[in-house]
Amino acid sequence: MKWSQTFTALKYPNYRLWFFGQLISLFGTWMQMTAQSFLVFELTRSPAYLGYVSFMFGLPAWLLMLYGGVIADRVSRRTLLIIAQIAMMLLACILAALTFMDWIRPWHIIVLVFGLGIANAFDAPARQAFVFELVGRDDITNAVALNSTLFNLSAVVGPAAAGVMYMLFGPAWCFSINALSFVAILLALYYMKLKPQTMPQQKTSTLSAIKAGLRYVARDRIIMPIMCLVAITALFGFAFFTLLPAWAVTVLGGNAATNGYLQSARGAGAVLSALLIASLGRFTFRGALLTTGTFILPVLLLLFTMVRWLPLSLIVMTGVGVALVLVMNLANAMLQTLVIDDLRGRVMSIYSLTHFGLMPVGGLLAGICAEYTGEPVTVFLCALVCLLSAAAIWIYAPGLRGLE
């Protein structure tokens, strides 16, 4: 590990704009996510409803994200990102206005979350592929790690700030801050000086282009196991995240602030993990580190189900954040370096669909399961599935752990 290598990607001017614009924007995003989930629980007192909201965010991914990947390969990714960010900002404004006027109802949140999912279906593939335009190929792993650092640094501060603001002023101010935070990333995108991109000629239909991307992933002996790991982690490894508001109240006997602390602890671990990956520079044991993370995650989740003391819960949750980023960051970076340029948008749309599409499904299943069995049993079962899946990948895809 070398501290001098940690921020290598920031030597690129465009990436610096992206980094600091995202840092501000994501702070607002985490404030809204935290306040929104607790508001839903306050309005319904139902962990299952938390799962419904999570599912409605992910549903558009299944419908539109592969199409979004084709669009990301055919048009300016910067333009696509600007349009998506403006749409997200308008949705945050509507949510804030409804909450300020005390008109907000659970079904309003479901509709707005569905709209947010539509914007994300086009934003996510473009965002994943856009990073490659901002840095050189040799520094893509560092850039992905720094992306995760800023995402999770916001996850440390945003949820804690949202918890305090929720208690003092109410959720509407959290939503308003999120709406304002989009200005930062929009300005960053506007002022970037990008090299002219030659868009490929559209020789095939959209459906044929999607099929080409799917075939490429299915036939690659390294990319396919990586996608399987992402799928299992998204479906079962992130399921606990949906249940944190209910966990804070029913398991730990806390309130909105407790929920914010748990969210921030996970974010703190994620920041530490991302900085670790970034500090390694152009290291050559990414496969081994990735597969190690797939075992660490379920073990820590199993431990989390046994803890009832908040300080210890926060320590374990920090470890969970470390393991999650270890898996998802390295999977993302390895895909970026393995995929051919012409299919980058489509492959990253499959990654985004697997990530953003299966997370809400896992959240829905976890919410329904928790309604009948309780939160600890649900997280225990999810951790067990992750552990068995990690063992299966270790046995049946040995080439993955040897990947540089």
VENZI-V783980 format. One record per pair of residues at least 6 apart in sequence whose ideal C-beta (glycine too) atoms are under 8 Angstrom apart, sorted by the first residue. I is the first residue (numbers start at 1). GAP is how many residues later the second one is. Records with the same first field share a line. If there is no record, write none. Layout:
I = GAP  GAP
//
This chain:
1 = 275  278  279
2 = 277  278  279
3 = 276
5 = 137  273  274  275  276
6 = 136  269  272  273
7 = 135  139  271
8 = 131  134  270  273
9 = 6  10  125  126  130  133  134  137
10 = 6  9  136
12 = 122  123  124  127
13 = 180
14 = 119  120  178  179  180
15 = 116  119  120  128
17 = 171  172  174  175
18 = 113  116  170  171  174
19 = 127  128  131
20 = 164  168
21 = 163  164  165  166  167  168
22 = 125  128  129  162  163  166
23 = 127  130  131  161
24 = 157  160  161
25 = 60  156  157  159  160
26 = 124  125  128  129  132  155
27 = 127  130  131  134  154
28 = 64  130  149  150  151  152  153  154
29 = 125  129  149  152
30 = 124  125  127  128  129  132  233  237
31 = 127  128  130  131  134  143  146  147
32 = 60  63  130  142  143  145  146
33 = 125  126
34 = 124  125  128  129  132  140  225  226  229
35 = 127  130  131  136  139  140
36 = 17  59  73  77  135  138  139
37 = 13  16  205  207  208  222
38 = 125  128  133  207  218  221
39 = 60  65  70  127  132
40 = 9  10  13  66  69  205
41 = 6  8  9  204  205  208
43 = 61  62  63
44 = 62
46 = 325
47 = 196  199  320  323  324  328
48 = 319  320  322  323
49 = 57  318
50 = 192  193  195  196  313  317
51 = 191  312  313  314  315  316  317  319
52 = 58  312  315
53 = 56  57  60
54 = 188  305  306  309  310  313
55 = 305  306  308  309
56 = 54  57  58  61  304
57 = 56  57  59  60  63  299  303
58 = 59  298  299  300  301  302  303  305
59 = 55  58  301
60 = 54  57  58  60  61
61 = 56  59  60  63  291  292  295  296  299
62 = 291  295
63 = 58
64 = 54  57  58
65 = 56  59  60  284  287  288  291  292
66 = 144  147  148  280  283  284  287
67 = 54  139  143
68 = 53  54  55  56  57  58  281  284
69 = 56  141  144  276  277  278  279  280  281  283
70 = 136  139  140  143  275  276  279
71 = 9  51  54  55  274
72 = 8  50  53  54  57  273  274  276  277
73 = 56  127  136  269  270  271  272  273
74 = 125  126  128  271
75 = 124
76 = 121  123
77 = 49  52  53  56  120  268
78 = 52  111  114  116
80 = 42  43  46
81 = 42  45  46  49  108
82 = 104  107  108
83 = 39
84 = 35  36  38  39  42
85 = 38  97  100  101  104
86 = 96  100
87 = 28  31  32
88 = 28  31  32  35  94
89 = 90  93  94  97
91 = 21  24  25  28
92 = 83  84  86  87  90
93 = 83  86
94 = 18
95 = 9  13  14  17  80
96 = 76  77  79  80  82  83
98 = 6  10
99 = 71  72  73  76
100 = 72
117 = 239
120 = 236
121 = 235
124 = 225  228  231  232
125 = 220  221  223  224  227
126 = 219
128 = 204  208  220  221  223  224
129 = 215  216  219
131 = 9  12  13  16  205
132 = 8  204  212
133 = 61  62  64
134 = 9  58
135 = 7  8
137 = 200
138 = 144
139 = 143
140 = 193  196  197
141 = 136  141  145  192  195  196
142 = 136  139  140
144 = 185  188  189  192
145 = 129  130  132  133  184  188
146 = 128  132
148 = 122  125  126  129  177  180  181
149 = 122  125  126  129
151 = 119
152 = 115  116  118  119  121  122  169  173
153 = 114  118
154 = 113
155 = 108  109  111  112  115  116
156 = 108  111  112  115
157 = 107  110
158 = 105  106  109
159 = 100  101  102  103  104  105  108
160 = 100  101  103  104
161 = 99
162 = 12  98
163 = 93  94  95  96  97  98  100
164 = 93  96
165 = 8  9  12
166 = 8  90  94
167 = 88  89  90
200 = 142
204 = 8
209 = 137
210 = 136
212 = 131  134
213 = 130  133  134  136  137
214 = 136
216 = 7  123  124  127  130  131
217 = 6  7  10  130  133
218 = 6
220 = 118
221 = 176  178
222 = 112  116  177  178  181
223 = 112  115  116  124
225 = 168  171  172  174  175
226 = 64  105  108  109  174
227 = 123  124  127
228 = 161  165  169
229 = 61  65  98  102  160  161  164
230 = 97  98  101  121  124  125
231 = 123  127
232 = 153  154  157  158
233 = 61  64  91  94  95  153
234 = 120  121  122  123  124  125  128
235 = 123  124  126  127
236 = 126  146  147  149  150  153
237 = 60  61  64  87  90  145  149
238 = 86  121  124  125
239 = 123  124  126  127  139  140  143
240 = 7  61  64  80  126  139  142
241 = 25  118  122
242 = 120  121  124  125
243 = 123  124  127  132  135  136
244 = 15  18  19
245 = 14
246 = 124  129
247 = 15  128
248 = 6  7  8  10  11  14
249 = 6  9  10
250 = 125
251 = 57  124  125
252 = 6  56  58  61
254 = 7  56
258 = 52
261 = 49  53
262 = 51  52  55
265 = 48  49  50  52  53  56
266 = 51  52  54  55  58
267 = 54
268 = 50  53
269 = 48  49  50  51  52  53  54  55  56
270 = 51  52  54  55
271 = 50
272 = 46  49  50
273 = 48  49  50  51  52  53  56
274 = 51  55
277 = 12  48  49  52  53  56
284 = 120
285 = 119
286 = 44  47  48  117  118
287 = 47  112  113  114  115  116  117
288 = 113  114
289 = 37  41
290 = 36  37  40  41  44  110  111  113
291 = 99  102  103  109  110
292 = 34
293 = 30  33  34  37
294 = 33  92  95  96  99  100
295 = 92  95
296 = 23  26  27  30
297 = 23  26  27  29  30  86  89  93
298 = 85  86  88  89  92
299 = 84  88
300 = 16  19  20  23
301 = 19  78  79  81  82  85
302 = 78  81  82  85
303 = 13
304 = 9  12  13  16  75
305 = 71  72  74  75  78
307 = 6  9
328 = 27
331 = 20
332 = 19
334 = 69
335 = 12  13  16
336 = 8  12
339 = 8  9
362 = 20
366 = 12  13  16
369 = 8  9  12
370 = 7  8
393 = 7
394 = 7
//
